[in-house]
Amino acid sequence: MLRKSVFVYDDTLSQHSLSDTHPMKPERLRYTYELLDSYDAFAQERSVLIPPRSATEEEILQFHTRDYLNAVQGLSVGDQSVSGSPFNFGPGDNPSYRGMYEAASTSTGASLRGVEALLSDEADAAFSISGGLHHAMPGYAYGFCVFNDPVIAIQRLVKEGMKVAYVDIDCHHGDGVQHAFYDTDAVLTISLHESGAFLFPGTGFTQETGAGRGRGYAVNVPLYPYTSDDVYLWAFRETVIPVVERFRPDVLVTQLGIDSHFRDPITHLALTTQGHSAVVAEFAAMAPQKWLALGGGGYDLQAVARAWTLDYGVISGQVFADEIPESYKTAYQVDSLSDVMDLPIQQSVIDEGKAFAEDSVKAVQRLVFPSHGISLV
């Protein structure tokens, strides 16, 4: 299916710094744009580059508390009267920094700009690579995330009367989004991630299936460290596809974190860029007319650029040559979009990962499928 696609980016999204040592490097967004531009990805009639906007206070307050918003604004300008600790700011994962409010409100506004492009029929698909900050909670920062743009974007879609399926393939559990919609059946949330038994945030187990009207509308598929492409894709097809197909959303929202990459420095899954893109191809096949894709984690910077370039090719219906254009190759010493090396994973680990995935899939089918009238064959 050919989709009119927009890519939401300008350099205001990549100019801030959380700290010199923080693994979240906004320049990865610029690298992704530069790589796509080297392929002339925005020279097509059906593929358009559009700038972000800033989210308004009113939009941010749809999910976050006024006290938290005020604290982010104060910390952003260095107001010494504001303590960051009640809002989980401090050394480590969530440092406060000058310009934090502007950076966070612009990444949130970028995702809302994608929503607006869909609602106005400016586009059928939108990719907001600065978005996907899925850990932020109503009253505190969490997991590198200040404002939860997926929640705020989904809230806008629900306000328009749309049923939303949110599928998160970041290596970390999409806990903030699950929290926001845990008791509603208007939004289906699905997260495939490295098990919380091994990785932050320590949640996302198969038993977390929703509450009240939302029972059966939260789906979690935890995976074992070093799970690779074939097992991941199998688990995805066995769980995500049947539930989304039965749910019949009006719009698909996907979080495309690529910290699942085998070279990622802070996680332990073992996907390749082409494996990640194969999952995005499954999204393309199942998506309704409207599709909002968001970025997410990813801490090997060139793996991020290569994977999201492949992903945008899928989203926009473009095929990019595997050999990276000379201008980008020379600047960043990367040769191909795909990963060509064999992963040195021991067979015993492969077997453990497969068995773990099989257990997770069986649990989802047992705990969630009945809520959707999906029979087990």
C-alpha positions in Angstrom: 0.0 0.0 0.0 1.5 3.4 -1.1 1.1 6.0 1.7 1.5 9.7 1.6 4.2 10.1 4.2 5.7 12.9 6.3 8.9 12.9 8.2 8.9 15.3 11.1 12.3 16.9 11.7 14.4 20.0 11.8 17.7 20.6 13.7 16.0 22.2 16.7 15.3 18.6 17.8 18.9 17.6 17.9 20.7 20.6 19.4 20.3 20.0 23.2 22.4 17.8 25.4 21.3 15.9 28.5 24.9 15.7 29.7 28.3 14.9 28.3 28.2 11.3 29.6 24.5 10.5 29.0 23.8 7.7 26.5 20.8 9.5 25.0 22.5 11.6 22.3 20.1 13.8 20.3 22.6 14.0 17.4 21.3 10.5 16.4 18.3 12.3 15.1 20.4 14.5 12.9 22.3 11.5 11.6 19.1 9.8 10.6 17.9 12.9 8.7 21.3 13.2 7.0 21.3 9.6 6.0 17.8 9.8 4.6 18.6 13.0 2.8 21.7 11.4 1.2 19.2 9.0 -0.4 17.0 11.9 -1.6 14.2 10.4 0.6 12.3 13.7 0.6 12.5 14.4 -3.1 9.5 12.2 -3.7 6.0 13.6 -4.2 4.6 11.2 -1.6 7.4 11.8 1.0 7.6 15.2 2.6 9.8 16.7 5.3 7.9 18.8 7.7 9.1 20.8 10.8 8.0 20.2 14.4 6.2 22.6 16.6 6.2 23.1 20.3 3.4 21.4 22.4 1.3 23.9 24.3 1.0 23.7 28.1 -2.7 22.7 27.7 -1.6 19.7 25.6 1.1 18.7 28.0 -1.3 18.9 30.9 -3.6 16.4 29.2 -1.3 13.8 30.9 1.2 15.6 33.2 0.5 17.4 36.4 0.7 21.2 36.7 3.3 20.8 39.5 5.5 18.7 37.3 5.1 21.0 34.3 6.1 24.0 36.5 9.1 22.1 37.8 10.3 21.3 34.3 10.0 24.9 33.3 11.9 26.1 36.4 14.7 23.6 36.1 15.0 24.4 32.4 16.0 28.0 33.2 18.2 27.1 36.2 15.7 28.3 38.9 17.6 27.4 42.1 14.3 27.5 44.1 13.0 24.4 42.3 14.1 21.0 43.6 14.4 18.3 41.0 14.4 15.3 43.3 10.6 15.2 44.0 10.2 14.9 40.2 13.0 12.3 39.8 15.5 14.7 38.3 19.1 14.4 39.4 22.4 12.6 38.6 22.0 9.5 36.4 19.2 8.7 34.1 17.2 12.0 34.3 19.5 15.1 34.7 17.9 18.5 34.4 19.6 20.8 31.9 19.2 24.3 30.4 16.6 24.3 27.7 15.0 21.0 28.9 11.4 22.4 28.7 11.9 23.6 25.1 13.5 20.4 24.0 10.8 18.2 25.6 7.9 20.3 24.4 9.3 20.4 20.9 9.7 16.6 20.7 6.1 16.2 22.0 4.9 18.8 19.5 6.7 16.9 16.7 4.6 13.9 17.5 1.5 16.0 17.6 2.4 17.6 14.3 2.5 14.0 12.9 -1.0 13.5 14.4 -2.2 16.7 12.7 -0.9 15.6 9.4 -2.9 12.4 9.7 -6.1 14.0 10.8 -6.0 16.6 8.0 -5.2 14.0 5.4 -1.9 15.8 4.7 -0.5 12.3 5.1 -1.4 8.7 5.6 1.7 7.9 7.6 3.9 10.1 9.8 7.3 9.3 11.3 8.3 11.5 14.3 11.8 10.2 15.2 12.2 12.5 18.2 9.2 11.0 19.8 8.5 7.7 21.5 9.5 8.8 25.0 7.3 6.2 26.6 8.5 6.1 30.2 7.6 9.5 31.5 4.9 9.4 34.2 2.3 12.1 35.0 4.3 13.6 37.8 7.9 12.7 37.3 10.6 12.0 34.7 11.6 8.4 34.1 13.9 6.5 31.9 15.4 9.5 30.0 11.9 10.8 29.3 10.5 14.1 30.4 7.1 14.3 28.6 5.3 11.3 27.3 4.6 12.2 23.7 3.0 8.8 22.8 0.4 9.3 25.5 -0.4 12.9 24.5 -0.5 12.0 20.8 -2.8 9.0 21.5 -5.1 11.2 23.6 -5.5 13.6 20.7 -6.5 10.7 18.4 -9.0 9.3 21.0 -10.5 12.8 21.4 -11.2 12.6 17.6 -13.2 9.4 18.3 -10.5 7.0 17.0 -9.7 3.5 18.3 -5.9 3.3 18.7 -3.6 0.3 18.7 -0.2 1.2 20.2 2.6 -1.3 19.6 6.0 -0.7 21.2 9.1 -2.6 20.0 11.6 -0.7 22.1 13.9 -2.9 24.1 12.4 -1.5 27.3 8.8 -2.0 28.4 6.5 0.9 27.4 5.4 1.4 31.0 4.2 5.0 30.9 1.9 4.4 27.9 0.5 1.2 29.5 -0.1 3.2 32.8 -2.1 5.8 30.9 -4.5 3.4 29.2 -4.5 0.4 31.6 -8.2 0.7 32.4 -9.7 1.5 29.0 -10.7 -0.5 25.9 -10.4 2.5 23.6 -6.6 2.0 23.3 -4.9 -1.3 22.9 -1.3 -1.3 24.2 1.2 -3.9 23.2 4.9 -4.0 24.2 7.6 -6.5 23.1 10.7 -6.0 25.1 13.6 -7.5 27.0 12.1 -9.0 30.1 11.8 -6.8 33.2 13.6 -9.6 35.1 16.8 -8.4 33.3 16.3 -4.8 32.3 14.8 -1.4 33.3 12.0 -0.6 34.2 11.4 -4.1 35.7 7.8 -4.3 34.5 5.9 -5.6 31.4 5.3 -9.2 32.5 2.6 -11.3 30.7 0.3 -11.0 33.7 -0.1 -7.3 33.2 -3.2 -7.4 31.1 -5.2 -4.3 32.0 -7.9 -3.5 34.6 -11.6 -2.9 34.6 -12.8 -2.2 31.0 -9.2 -2.4 30.0 -8.7 -6.0 30.9 -7.2 -7.8 28.0 -6.2 -4.5 26.3 -2.7 -4.4 27.7 -0.4 -7.0 26.1 3.1 -7.8 27.1 5.6 -10.1 25.4 8.8 -10.2 27.5 11.8 -11.7 25.8 15.1 -13.3 26.9 18.5 -11.5 26.5 20.1 -12.0 23.1 16.8 -12.9 21.4 17.6 -12.5 17.7 15.6 -11.6 14.5 13.9 -14.9 13.8 12.6 -15.6 17.3 11.5 -12.0 17.7 9.6 -11.9 14.5 8.0 -15.2 15.3 6.8 -13.9 18.7 5.5 -10.8 17.0 3.5 -12.7 14.5 2.0 -15.0 17.1 0.8 -12.3 19.4 0.6 -8.8 17.8 -0.9 -9.6 14.5 -4.0 -11.6 15.7 -4.8 -9.1 18.5 -4.5 -6.0 16.3 -6.5 -7.6 13.5 -9.3 -8.5 15.9 -9.2 -5.0 17.6 -9.6 -3.3 14.2 -8.0 0.1 15.1 -8.7 3.3 13.2 -5.1 4.3 13.6 -1.9 2.4 14.4 0.7 4.1 16.6 4.1 2.3 16.7 7.1 3.0 18.9 10.2 2.0 16.9 13.0 2.0 19.5 16.1 0.4 18.1 17.9 -0.2 21.4 17.1 -3.9 20.6 20.1 -3.8 18.3 22.8 -6.3 19.0 25.4 -3.5 19.3 23.4 -1.3 21.7 25.6 -0.5 24.7 22.9 -0.6 27.5 20.6 -3.5 26.5 20.8 -7.2 25.6 18.6 -8.1 22.7 20.2 -9.1 19.4 18.2 -7.7 16.5 19.9 -6.5 13.3 18.8 -3.4 11.4 17.2 -5.6 8.7 15.4 -7.6 11.4 14.0 -4.4 12.9 12.9 -3.4 9.4 11.2 -6.7 8.9 9.0 -6.0 12.0 8.2 -2.6 10.5 7.2 -4.3 7.3 4.7 -6.3 9.4 3.3 -3.0 10.7 3.0 -1.8 7.1 1.0 -4.8 6.2 -1.4 -4.6 9.1 -1.8 -0.8 9.5 -5.1 0.8 8.7 -5.2 3.9 6.5 -3.5 6.0 9.2 -0.2 5.2 10.9 1.9 7.3 13.3 5.4 6.0 13.8 7.5 7.3 16.7 11.2 6.9 17.5 12.3 5.7 20.9 15.5 4.3 22.4 18.7 3.5 20.6 22.2 4.2 21.9 24.5 3.0 19.1 24.1 6.1 17.1 24.8 4.8 13.6 22.6 1.7 14.2 19.8 4.2 15.0 20.4 6.1 11.7 20.6 2.9 9.6 17.6 1.2 11.2 15.3 4.3 11.0 16.4 4.9 7.5 15.3 1.4 6.6 12.1 1.8 8.6 11.2 5.1 6.8 11.7 3.3 3.5 9.1 0.8 4.6 6.8 3.5 5.9 7.0 5.6 2.7 7.2 2.8 0.2 10.8 3.6 -0.9 13.6 1.1 -1.5 17.0 2.4 -0.6 20.2 0.7 -1.9 22.0 -1.2 0.8 25.3 0.6 0.1 25.3 3.9 1.8 25.8 7.0 -0.4 29.4 8.2 -0.5 28.8 11.5 1.2 27.5 9.9 4.3 29.8 6.9 4.2 32.8 9.2 4.1 31.6 11.4 6.9 30.6 8.6 9.3 32.5 5.5 8.2 29.5 3.2 7.7 29.1 1.1 4.6 25.6 -0.5 4.5 22.2 -0.1 5.9 22.0 -3.8 6.8 24.1 -5.7 9.2 26.3 -8.3 7.5 28.1 -10.0 10.3 27.0 -13.3 11.9 26.2 -12.7 15.6 28.4 -14.8 17.9 25.6 -16.1 20.1 26.1 -19.5 21.7 23.6 -22.2 20.7 22.6 -22.7 24.4 21.6 -19.0 24.6 19.6 -19.2 21.4 17.8 -22.3 22.7 17.0 -20.5 26.0 15.7 -17.4 24.1 13.4 -19.5 22.0 12.0 -21.4 25.0 11.5 -18.1 26.8 9.7 -16.6 23.8 7.5 -19.7 23.5 6.4 -19.4 27.1 5.6 -15.7 26.7 3.6 -16.3 23.6 1.6 -19.1 25.3 0.9 -16.9 28.3 -0.4 -14.1 26.1 -2.6 -16.4 24.1 -4.0 -17.8 27.4 -4.4 -14.5 29.2 -5.4 -12.1 26.4 -6.8 -13.9 23.4 -10.1 -14.9 25.1 -10.8 -11.2 25.8 -10.8 -10.7 22.0 -12.6 -13.8 21.0 -9.5 -15.3 19.4 -9.6 -19.1 19.5 -6.5 -21.2 20.2 -6.0 -23.8 17.6 
